[in-house]
Amino acid sequence: MKWPWQRDNGSGTLAFSSTDTGLGWTRVDRAGAPLQCGFVARGGDSPADFLRRVRDAVPTPREVTAVLPLPAAQWLRIDAPAVRSEELRAAARWHIKEYVEGPLDELTLDVMEVDTEPTRVTKQLFVVAATNRVIRDTTELARGAGWELGAIDAAETVQRNLQCAVVAAAGLGPRASAALMVHGTQCLLTFCADGELFDTRRLEWEGTGERLETPGPATPADGAPELDFVDYGAEDDAGPADDGHTPRIVIELQRSFDVWERSWPDRPLAGLWVEAGEETVALVALLRRALGLRVEALDAAALFPGFVQACPDAAQRQALLPLLGGLLRTLPVPLRAAT
């Protein structure tokens, strides 16, 4: 019997993402169970009223992961400092001070090793940085909703989870793969192998349709990457030239694949998996023609029964897709073979 004063510890796994417009969420009771999802708009409510509506809309979960929107975190790759593992965060903070936006004391950092093969001579780290305000707002929102927050994920790591699950469901196991997912005006490119994230890059996204089907002159490449992109250095200048007729996204992907082949020649790509919402079909067709590589739709929804039925609006479904990668932090991978 549950007494009125006993706290409800909830059940199931929840992933959520908070933006200025509201809170998107996905929840599943167990692996293979139908998915629940939704979006709670902020509107003109006070913070207290908004939290009350969140509590009313979202069933109480047992496990909770917050997923930061792509622009909310800066993502860098650096040579690993020669220090003990417990000192890596502190050492990385000083290594990135010239490459991040904002004062260092206003940033929360985490680090993740790149390619943990012991034979690699030069070790590298991913460093993810988010403002203290973003982290504080996220944790306070979870606390106000009555959730016990277990982890905060970045867009890169949840995309890794989705990518590896979809590639495993395709029967390609530990093979190296690439994935491209659209996030508003940017798209995120990730390279994974053996369940690990090896490389990542953020690219500008202008959409498909006529711009890609009958492209006009492309804008010349900017020699320096944005601060929150992985730093490819001088290698970014290599690769196919811009002939004025090739879509910008194709050129950037070709250059990125050239960098991958030079960096990891013993890990050929099994293919590229693409998610661009309603433009996925057109983008897959374009890239199949242009890249000479296996290109497939990244059908992450196939891993979660009932996702399309629970979220029939295509635009909202695309916005919630990264949250499925947040669910995969604790759920078995793959949940279900893709069809």
N, C-alpha and C positions, 0 to 999 in steps of 0.2 A: 504494500500500500504506500502511496506517495502522499505525505502530509503537506498541507498548504504552505508551510514555511520552508520545506525542503527545496533546494535549488534544482531546477531542471537542467541536467547535464547534456540533454539533447542527444541526437544521433546523426549519423551520416557525415559526409565530407562537404564542406562549402569552400568555394573560391569566389572572391569578390574583387571589384575594382571600383575605386571612387574617383569621380571627375567633378568639374565645376557644375555639370548638368545633372548629376545624380549618381546612383550606385547600381552597377550591374552585378548580377550574381548567378551562379550555377551551383547546384547541389545534387548529390546522389547518395542514396542510403548505403549501397554496397556495390561492388563490381558487378556489372551486368544488369543492374536495376534501372528502371526508367529514370531519366534525368528531369530535374526541375530547374527552371531558370526564370529570370525576370529582370526588370529595370524599375527602380524607384526614382522618379524625377524629384529634384529639389524644389522646383517651383519657387514660390515666394515664401515658403515656410521658414519659421525660425529653426535653428539647429535642433532644439528640443522636439519640435513637431516633426521634423524630418526623421529623427531617430525613432520616434514613436511609430511612424509609418513603416520604417525599415523593420522594426521588431514585429509589426503586424503582418508584413508581407513575406518575411523569410522564416521558414521553420528553424527552430533552434538546432544548430549543428554541434557535433562533438569535436570535429577537427576543422580548423579554419586556416586558409591561406589567403593573404592579400596579394594581388598582382598589380604592380605599378604600371600605369600607362607608359608607352614607349618614350614620350618626351620627359617623363618624370625622373629618369635616371641617365647619367652619363656612363658610357661603357668604353674602357680603354684596355689596350694590351701593352704590357711592358716586359722587359727582361726581369726575371726574378732576382730580387736583391739577395746577396749572399749572407743571409742571416738565418737564425733558427726559426722554425715554423711559427712559434708563438710571437715572434717579432715581425712577421710579414706585414700585417696591417699597418703598423707604425712606420715601417720602412717604405711601404708602398705610398703612404700619404706624402712623403717628401719627394718621391720620384715623380708624382703626377702634378705637383703644385703649379707647374707652368702650363699644364694642358687642360685644366678644368676651369669651369666658370664658377666664380664666387670664391670667397675666402675659405681656406681649408677648415677653419674652426666651425664653419656653418654646414659642413658636409659629414654625412655618415658613410663610411666605406666598408666594403667587404671585398675579399679576394678569392679567386678560384684558380687552381693550377690548370695550365693548358698542356694537353698531351702528357700524361704521367708515365709514359714509357721510360724505364730506367736508362735505356741506351741513348736518349736524347742528351747531347752535350750541353746545349744552351736551353735552360729552363725559362719558361715565360709564365706570366700571370695575367689573368683578366682582373681588372679592378672596376668595380661598379660603385658609383658615387651618387647619392641622392641627398637633397638638402635635409637638414634636421627637421625643418618644418613639415616636409612631406611625410617623413617617418613618424613624427609626432601626431600629425593629423590622422594618419592611417591607424595608428594604434589607439588613439582616442575615439575614433569612430567605432572600431571594433569593441572597445570597452563600453561605450555608450549603448551599443546594440545588445550588450550582454554576451558577447562572444569571447572565447579565450583564444587569442591569436597565436597560432603556432609558428608561422613563418611569413616573411615578405619576399616575394619573388619579383624578378625583373622580366621584361618582355622576352629577353634573349633566352633565359633559362626555361620559361614555360613553352617557348617555341621549340627548344631542344626536346622537351618531353613529348610534345605532339609529333614532331618529326620522327623521333626514334620509334615511337609506337606505331606510326603509320608505315614506316619502312620495315619494321619487324613483321607487321601484319601482311606486308607484301611478299614475305618470305626471303628478305634480303639480309636479315640478321645483323651482323656487325659491319656490313659494308659501309663505306663512306658515302654520304649523300649531302645534297644541298636542299634548302627549303626557302621559299620566298613568300612572305605574307604581307599584305597591304595593311597599313595603319594610317588612315586618313591621307595626308599629303606625303607620307613617307612609306617605304616598304623595308622590311627587315630580312636580310639574307643571312642564313646560318649554315655552317658546315659542321656535320657531326659524323662520328664513327665510334663503334663500340659503346654506344650509349653516352658518349662524352661530347661536349661542345668544343670544337677545335678552332673555329674562327667565326667572325660575325661582322657584318657591315650594314650600315643604314644608307639607303638610296632614296633619291627624290622620286616621287610617283606622280605622274600626270594623267594616268588613266589610259584605257585602251581606246576602242572605237576608232574614229577616223584618224586620230593623231598617230596611232600605231599602224593601222591598216594602210594608210596612204601618207606616210610621214613627210614632213617638211624638213628644212634644214635644222640640224640639232645645234644646241648651244655648245660652244667649245668647253672642254673639260676644265674645271677649276683645279689647279695644281695642288692645292693644299686641302686635306680633308677637314671636315668640321670637327670641333673639339670632342663631340660625343660620338664620333665614328672611331672604329679601330684604326690605328695609325698604320697604313700600309707603306708609308715612306716613299722612297723613290720608285718602288716597284709599281706604284699606281700609274706611272707614266707609260709603262710598257703595255703591250697588248694591241688589239686591233685599232686602227686609226679611224677617226670619225670622217666618213665620206660625204656627210651632209644629207644622206638619205636613210641611214640606219637609225631606228628608234633609239633614243638615249638609254632606255632600260636594257636593250640588247647589248649595247657597247659596254655598259658598266658590268653586266653579267659576264661577258666574254673576258674582260680584264680581270675580274675577280676569279674566274675559273683558271686563267693563266697563272695567277699568283698561287692558287691552290696547287696546281700541278708542279710548280717549281718548289713549293714549300714541303709538300708531302707526295713526292713522286711514287712512293710505294703504296699509295692509297688512292687508286683511280675512283672517280665518282660513279656510283651506280645510277644516278639520275638526279633530276631536279623536281621537287614537289612544290606546287604553286597554289596559293589561296588568295584570290582577289575579289571575293564576293561574286556579284552578278557578272563581273568581267573575267572570271576565271577561265571560262571556255575559250574566249577570244585570246586571252594571254597565253594559254597553253598551246593553242594552234600556232600563234606567232612564234613562240620560242621553239617549238618543234621544228619549224621551218628554218629558223635562224641559227640554232646552236649545234645541231648535229649530235644531240644528247637526248637520252630518254627524259621526257617531260610528262608529268602526271599531275592531276588535280590532287591537292592535299585534302583528302576527304576525312578530316578529323571527326566529323559528325558521325561517320560510320562506326566509330569506336564506342559511341554512347547511344544506346537505344532510346528512342523517343525525343532526341534533341530537336529534330525538325518539327515534330508535332508540338513540343512544348514551346517552341519559338518560331512560329510560322513566318514572321516578318524577316525577310532576307537581310536587310540592313542591320537590324538588331542582332540577328544570328551571327553576322560577321563580326560585330563588335564584341560579342560574348565568346567567340571562338578561343581567344588566348586563355580564357578562364578554364577551359577544358584541360589545358596544360598544367594549370594550377591544381586541378583535381588529381592529375596523374602523379603529383609529388608523393602521395601516400597510397594510391590505388594500384593494383597490379597492371603491368604493361605486357602485351596489349590486352585491353578489356575484351575485345571481340575482333575476330578476323574481318578485315575490310573486304567489301564486296565490290 
